[in-house]
Amino acid sequence: MFATMGALGLAPSAEAATKTPFQPPQPSDFRLRGRAAAKVLVLGGGVAGLTVAYELGKAGYDCTVLEARDRVGGRNLTMRGGDRLEEIGGAAQRARFSDGQYMNMGPARIAQWMTTMDYCRELGVPLEVFANSNAEALIYNESSGMTAPVKWRTAKADVYGYISELLAKATDQGALDRRLTETDKERLLSFLSSFGAIGPKSSGYAYTGTDRRGYRVDPGAGDQAGTVLGPPPSLSEVLASGVGRSFSFELGYSQAMLMFQPVGGMDAIPRALAKAVGPGRIKTGAEVTKITNLAEGVEVHYVKNGKTHLAKADYAVAALPPNILAKIPHNLGAGVQAALEYPTVVSAGKLGIEYTRRWWELEENIYGGITNTDLDTSVIWYPSYGYGTERGVLLAYYNSGRDAQTYDPLTHAQRLERALQAGAKIHGPKFRRDIAASLSIAWRRQPHLEGAWVSWPARGAEYRLLNRPQGNVYFCGDWLSYEIAWQHGAFESARKVVTELHQRVLKS
């Protein structure tokens, strides 16, 4: 068995023992060599813009950040009790969360490989585990006829079991002889036996269910051996339920556990960046109204406190979403304008509910993780902090695309009622009880952003054009990366831009 595991890459080999020992990720070693004193205007105080100012500032640049909103962070937005959230059209909400409770309205998780981790370390932002997957969380596909949710562990046991049974039968009956040697077949059958918990050849490799599916009564002391769940549904029923469609989610490179979050809220990242940049270099409430590229430098008009101001610099870095930049007059040419209008703006929304009792832990043993559904609420997130305490903020939905567009025009009260109806299908009447506060966001209705992220129909000429400077104006943001909607994309784009700008300055 050990040899088989080794052949499948599931056990250490002699070769592995001779490899270089694992080296943990090191603090960001991003440094701009040489010193410079060029003046740079950074348009937008989101993660990308703040990173540009932070990195250029370390190299001696004179940077000023112009941010239209009254706070930095852009889509990195954490709401706490007392915070006010305004929407285009005049609607506003006041967060009523109790002390210690918060809701990450935008980004909420970080993969271990992302540059975001380096900046958290460099800036001293403490991290904790974000439970991205949980065997006790649920799957509910109403469109397939499910009348009750099923636990992830149960769904996995059944899907893996039946697939293993089918593959074992096909292997044993010679259906894969053109691909497998006899030794390969033996090793594969050995693997499937363990992977799917299937029976021996004498049973036809039948999957009949094991304690992997879970227990009705958990094991205990004395004579309490536990009562396992009954036999699994038929293969046809499992396939019809569509529960396997959710499994690919946790296999995604950007979604695989372990994942992390800053302690106390995701906005710890932009707050740390802003502190490092220096408050005197950041102007909030400064809305850019015109960008002019000159032969020697740039001019930027902006409005603050109802008055128009003119700022001049050697360079400008436009770190605003392309749909917002497309609305700002400029002299960068029709090609740039067409490129800015090319990406498709994506809707996304969230709604959080603070409960006075953590019933998902008390009654369902769900500690963090995500329930997946085919409802227009898409998912339910259980908080990955405050385990075992009295209160908690549960994310009743986080949806995007067409599902989010359904919620965009609704009032908060309408969003809440729709979310409660959906949540009750999964968790029953308790989803409506013990509610202390709630808050929702529709990113298409957020001033100066007007969308959650963008999608490129194709990364063609438009994408390449905006990844190059246009005169003395550079463009920057997650939308100019291959990790759109992640802070990692914003960090990487910022590092690319400041490197190119710095090299240009040193040569000038």
Secondary structure, 3 states (H helix, E strand, C coil): CHHHHHHCCCCCCHHHHCCCCCCCCCCCCCCCCCCCCCEEEEECCEHHHHHHHHHHHHCCCEEEEEECCCCCECCCCEEECCCEEECCCCCEEECCCCCCCEEECCCCCEECCCHHHHHHHHHCCCEEEECCCCCCCEEECHHHCCCCCEEHHHHHHHHHHHHHHHHHHHHHCCCCCCCCCHHHHHHHHHHHHHHHCCCCHHHCCCCCCCHHHCEEECCCCCCCCCEECCCCCCHHHHHHHCHHHHHHHHHCCCCCCCEEEECCCCCHHHHHHHHHHCHHHEEECCEEEEEEEECCEEEEEEEECCEEEEEEECEEEECCCHHHHCCCCECCCHHHHHHHHCCEEECEEEEEEEECCCHHHHCCCCCCEEEEECCCCCEEEECCCCCCCCCEEEEEEEEEHHHHHHHCCCCHHHHHHHHHHHHHHHHCHHHHCCEEEEEEEEHHHCCCCCCCEEECCCCCHHHHHHCCCECCEEECCHHHCCCCCCHHHHHHHHHHHHHHHHHHHHHC
